[in-house]
Amino acid sequence: MSSPVLFTPFACRGVTFPNRIVVAPMCQYAAEEGHVGRWHRAHHSRFSLGGVGGAILEASAVTRDGRITPGCLGIWDDAHVAGLAEVVELYHDHAIPVGIQLAHAGRKASAAVPFEGAQPLPADDPRAWVSVAPSALPFGEKWQTPQALDEAGIAEIIDAFADAAKRAVTAGFDFLEIHGAHGYLVNSFMSPLANQREDAWGGSREGRFRFAVEVARAIRGVVPGTMPLFFRTSSVDGLPGGIEIEDNVVLAQMLKAEGVDVIDCSSGGIATASGLAGRKPSPGYLVPYAAQIKREAGIATMAVGLIMTPELAEAVVASGDADLVAMAREMLADSNFAHRAAVALGRENPHQVLPREFSFYLDRRRWE
């Protein structure tokens, strides 16, 4: 039997991930006023039994108006903590580290849930609200023009990220992720396609990256030093004049100086026409971005992007291109992917990646 790198531990600050497979954050659009419900418990129960190395809860709004849709999870109120703690316990029952993605939708806020079309809510819809952004530029055609944040508004949202981080600590999360990708507020500050400010929060690359840095600094200042902090970025905007991978190398260096530990490397989402800089979605198509940021910024990375087979997941971490792999589609299709990967890669006693209650039935030696 071999020892796949995919099933080696990954230590980060005070947390050890038992293997390198992480459940990616997946919006469920099933919350009411931001609260965890029965669907969330059932959704995460599947993964908590699957032998993963870690999991991240979906984008959770740090303010009520920071939701993408009315169905998005929230962490803007102390009343959200109890429900979130229940989900944490599902993972902790099986010694799996669990994190939460702290988010603000920015100019992509006030949209209908996907089951209702995912389009911006009409202004006369009683569920609609006013969105905010670094500049008064709509996300796309038919989207509302957001209010440009002033200094006080920026400060309030940075404080909201810090307050949300404190609630996450209270709920028992092991690590945090800042959502700085896909055209949401943090990402929109970063991109010249969405940020046309001429003050200290825009203009130069350092000015545009300032909001992300300040959010990271505020969160690191209120959470334990033993708690890992991840940052999800769009490695490229995929549009002319947008962010390129070289920009994200610089961002990663800046965030590392503020105590960010892992860069989660996604892409796109800055505008309705956002592309992938010539890269068509295919298995592992975003891995080169994670590899470049890790190599040039000297920081751990997490790879995403159609990583759907044990062999590809193993290749990503064994090559050193990334330290972790985050999976969504394949995890939904097979919540026991970790066990399947352990068998496929020849891990000794592959059944041991699952809870002991499964081991009796999966240990073939008992039946030979």
C-alpha positions in Angstrom: 0.0 0.0 0.0 1.2 3.5 -0.8 0.8 6.7 1.3 -1.0 9.3 -0.9 -0.1 12.9 -0.1 -3.8 13.7 -0.3 -4.2 11.8 3.0 -1.4 13.4 4.9 -2.3 16.0 7.6 -2.0 19.8 6.9 -1.1 21.9 10.0 -2.0 25.6 10.0 -1.6 27.6 13.2 -3.4 25.7 15.9 -5.5 23.5 13.5 -4.6 20.2 11.9 -6.6 19.1 8.9 -6.5 15.3 8.9 -6.3 15.3 5.1 -6.2 17.7 2.2 -9.8 17.4 1.0 -12.0 20.4 1.9 -15.7 20.9 1.3 -15.9 24.1 -0.7 -18.4 26.8 0.4 -21.7 26.4 -1.5 -24.5 28.8 -1.2 -27.8 27.0 -0.4 -30.2 29.9 -0.5 -32.3 28.2 2.2 -32.0 30.6 5.1 -34.7 32.8 6.5 -33.4 36.1 7.8 -29.9 34.6 7.7 -30.7 31.7 10.1 -29.5 28.1 9.8 -32.5 25.8 9.0 -33.3 22.1 8.6 -31.8 22.0 5.1 -28.4 23.3 6.3 -28.3 20.7 9.0 -29.1 17.9 6.5 -26.7 19.3 3.9 -23.7 19.4 6.3 -24.6 16.1 8.0 -23.7 14.3 4.7 -20.2 15.8 4.5 -19.5 15.5 8.2 -19.8 11.7 7.8 -17.7 11.6 4.7 -14.1 11.6 6.0 -13.1 15.0 4.6 -10.2 17.0 6.0 -12.2 20.2 6.5 -15.3 22.1 5.4 -16.3 25.7 4.8 -19.8 26.9 5.3 -21.3 29.0 2.5 -20.9 32.8 2.1 -22.5 34.3 5.2 -23.4 37.9 5.2 -21.7 40.2 7.7 -24.6 42.7 7.4 -28.2 42.1 6.5 -27.8 44.2 3.3 -24.6 42.2 2.5 -26.6 39.2 1.5 -26.7 38.1 -2.2 -30.3 37.0 -1.9 -33.0 36.9 0.8 -32.2 33.2 1.2 -28.5 33.7 2.1 -27.0 32.6 5.4 -26.0 35.4 7.8 -23.7 36.1 10.7 -24.6 39.8 11.3 -26.6 39.1 14.5 -25.8 37.3 17.7 -29.1 35.4 17.2 -27.4 33.5 14.3 -24.7 32.0 16.5 -26.8 29.1 18.0 -27.8 27.7 14.6 -24.2 28.0 13.3 -22.9 26.2 16.4 -25.2 23.3 15.6 -23.5 22.9 12.2 -20.1 23.2 13.8 -21.0 20.4 16.2 -21.9 18.1 13.3 -18.3 18.3 12.1 -16.7 18.3 15.5 -18.4 15.1 16.4 -16.1 13.5 13.8 -13.0 15.6 14.6 -13.3 17.6 11.3 -12.1 21.3 11.3 -14.9 23.6 10.0 -14.7 27.2 8.9 -17.2 29.8 7.6 -16.9 32.2 4.7 -17.5 35.8 5.8 -19.0 37.8 3.0 -20.6 41.0 1.7 -22.3 40.9 -1.7 -21.6 44.5 -2.6 -23.2 45.5 -5.9 -24.4 41.9 -6.5 -26.8 42.1 -3.5 -30.6 42.1 -3.6 -31.0 39.3 -6.2 -33.6 36.6 -6.4 -32.6 33.1 -5.3 -31.5 30.8 -8.2 -34.8 28.9 -8.0 -36.5 32.2 -9.0 -34.1 33.2 -11.7 -31.2 34.7 -9.8 -31.9 38.1 -11.4 -31.8 41.4 -9.5 -34.9 42.0 -7.5 -37.1 44.8 -9.0 -37.0 48.0 -7.0 -40.7 47.7 -6.1 -40.2 44.1 -4.7 -40.8 44.3 -0.9 -37.8 42.0 -0.5 -35.4 44.3 -2.4 -32.8 46.6 -0.8 -30.2 49.1 -1.8 -26.7 47.8 -2.7 -23.4 49.4 -2.0 -20.0 49.3 -3.8 -16.7 51.2 -4.1 -18.2 53.1 -7.1 -21.6 53.8 -8.4 -21.2 51.2 -11.2 -23.9 48.5 -11.7 -22.8 44.9 -11.9 -24.4 44.6 -15.3 -27.5 45.4 -17.4 -30.7 45.5 -15.4 -28.8 45.5 -12.1 -29.4 48.5 -9.8 -26.7 51.2 -9.6 -25.2 50.8 -6.1 -24.5 53.6 -3.7 -20.8 54.5 -3.6 -19.5 54.0 0.0 -18.2 56.9 1.9 -15.5 56.7 4.5 -18.0 56.1 7.3 -19.7 53.3 5.3 -16.4 51.6 4.6 -15.5 51.8 8.3 -18.8 50.3 9.3 -18.4 47.3 7.0 -14.9 46.6 8.1 -16.2 46.6 11.7 -19.0 44.3 10.6 -16.4 41.8 9.3 -14.6 41.9 12.7 -17.9 41.5 14.6 -18.9 38.6 12.4 -15.5 37.0 13.1 -16.1 37.3 16.8 -19.4 35.6 16.4 -17.8 32.8 14.4 -15.3 32.3 17.3 -18.3 32.1 19.7 -20.0 29.5 17.4 -16.9 27.3 17.6 -15.5 27.5 14.1 -11.9 26.4 13.7 -11.0 28.8 10.9 -12.3 31.6 8.8 -12.4 32.6 5.2 -12.8 36.1 3.8 -14.8 36.1 0.6 -12.7 38.3 -1.7 -13.7 36.8 -5.0 -16.5 36.6 -7.6 -17.3 40.3 -7.8 -18.6 40.7 -4.3 -17.7 43.7 -2.2 -14.1 42.9 -1.3 -13.3 41.8 -4.8 -15.0 44.8 -6.3 -12.8 47.1 -4.3 -9.8 45.2 -5.7 -10.7 45.4 -9.4 -10.3 48.5 -11.6 -13.3 47.4 -13.5 -15.5 48.1 -10.4 -13.4 50.5 -8.4 -13.0 54.0 -10.0 -12.4 55.9 -6.8 -9.7 58.6 -6.7 -9.2 58.6 -2.9 -7.1 56.3 -0.7 -9.5 53.3 -1.4 -8.9 53.3 -5.2 -6.6 54.4 -7.9 -3.3 52.5 -7.5 -3.2 48.8 -6.9 -2.3 49.4 -3.3 -5.3 51.7 -2.9 -7.7 49.2 -4.5 -6.3 46.4 -2.3 -6.5 48.5 0.9 -10.1 47.4 1.7 -9.1 43.7 1.5 -6.1 44.3 3.7 -8.0 46.3 6.2 -10.7 43.6 6.5 -8.0 41.0 7.0 -6.3 43.1 9.6 -9.5 43.8 11.5 -10.4 40.1 11.6 -6.9 39.0 12.6 -7.1 41.5 15.4 -10.1 39.9 17.1 -9.6 36.2 16.6 -7.2 33.9 18.5 -3.7 33.6 17.1 -4.3 29.9 16.8 -7.2 30.4 14.3 -6.2 30.0 10.6 -7.5 32.7 8.2 -8.2 31.9 4.6 -8.8 34.4 1.8 -10.7 33.5 -1.4 -9.7 35.5 -4.4 -10.6 35.7 -8.0 -7.1 35.0 -9.5 -8.1 36.8 -12.7 -11.0 38.9 -13.7 -10.9 37.5 -17.2 -11.7 40.8 -18.9 -9.4 43.4 -20.4 -8.2 45.9 -17.9 -9.1 43.7 -15.0 -7.0 41.9 -12.3 -4.4 39.5 -13.6 -2.6 36.8 -11.7 0.4 39.0 -11.1 -1.8 41.4 -9.1 -2.9 38.5 -6.9 0.6 37.5 -6.2 1.1 41.0 -4.8 -2.2 40.8 -2.9 -1.2 37.5 -1.4 2.0 39.0 -0.1 0.2 41.9 1.4 -2.4 39.6 3.1 0.3 37.3 4.4 1.9 40.2 6.2 -1.5 40.8 7.9 -1.8 37.2 9.1 -3.6 35.5 6.3 -2.5 31.8 6.1 -4.1 30.3 2.9 -5.2 31.8 -0.4 -8.2 30.0 -1.9 -7.7 30.5 -5.7 -10.9 30.9 -7.7 -11.5 33.3 -10.7 -14.0 35.5 -12.5 -17.3 37.1 -11.4 -16.4 40.8 -11.5 -19.1 41.5 -14.2 -21.9 39.7 -16.0 -19.5 39.4 -19.0 -16.6 38.1 -16.9 -14.6 35.4 -18.5 -11.7 33.2 -17.7 -8.8 34.8 -19.6 -9.0 32.2 -22.3 -9.2 29.2 -20.0 -12.2 27.0 -20.6 -13.5 25.1 -17.6 -11.9 21.7 -17.5 -10.6 19.5 -14.7 -8.1 21.4 -12.7 -8.2 24.5 -15.0 -7.6 26.9 -12.1 -4.7 24.9 -10.5 -2.0 26.9 -12.3 -3.1 30.1 -10.5 -2.8 28.4 -7.1 0.6 27.1 -8.0 1.8 30.5 -9.1 0.6 32.3 -6.0 2.1 29.7 -3.8 5.4 29.8 -5.6 5.8 33.5 -5.9 4.1 34.8 -2.8 5.4 32.1 -0.5 2.0 31.3 1.0 -0.1 28.1 1.3 -2.9 27.8 -1.3 -6.1 25.9 -1.9 -7.0 24.8 -5.4 -10.5 24.7 -6.8 -12.0 24.2 -10.3 -13.5 20.9 -11.4 -11.2 18.8 -9.3 -13.4 15.7 -9.5 -11.2 12.6 -9.4 -9.0 11.1 -6.7 -6.1 11.0 -9.2 -6.3 14.7 -10.0 -6.7 15.7 -6.3 -3.6 13.7 -5.5 -1.7 15.2 -8.3 -2.4 18.7 -7.2 -1.1 18.3 -3.7 1.7 15.7 -4.5 3.1 18.1 -7.1 3.2 21.0 -4.6 0.9 23.1 -6.7 -1.5 23.6 -3.8 -1.7 22.5 -0.1 -5.5 21.8 -0.1 -8.1 21.0 -2.7 -11.7 22.3 -2.3 -14.5 20.4 -3.9 -18.2 21.2 -4.5 -19.8 19.4 -7.4 -18.2 16.1 -6.8 -18.8 16.3 -3.1 -22.5 16.8 -3.8 -22.5 13.8 -6.1 -20.6 11.7 -3.6 -20.3 12.9 0.0 -18.1 9.9 0.6 -15.5 11.0 -2.0 -12.7 10.8 0.6 -13.3 7.1 1.1 -13.5 6.5 -2.7 -10.2 8.4 -3.1 -8.5 6.4 -0.4 -9.4 3.2 -2.1 -8.5 4.4 -5.5 -5.1 5.7 -4.4 -4.2 2.6 -2.4 -4.3 4.2 1.0 -3.7 1.6 3.8 -6.9 0.9 5.7 -9.0 3.3 3.5 -12.1 2.7 5.5 -10.5 4.5 8.4 -11.1 7.9 6.8 -14.8 7.5 7.7 -16.4 7.4 11.1 -15.8 4.2 13.1 -19.5 3.3 12.8 -18.8 2.7 9.1 -15.6 0.8 9.6 -17.1 -2.5 10.6 -18.9 -2.8 7.3 -16.1 -1.4 5.1 -13.2 -3.3 6.5 -13.0 -6.1 4.0 -10.6 -8.1 6.3 -13.5 -8.9 8.5 -15.2 -10.8 5.6 -12.2 -12.5 4.1 
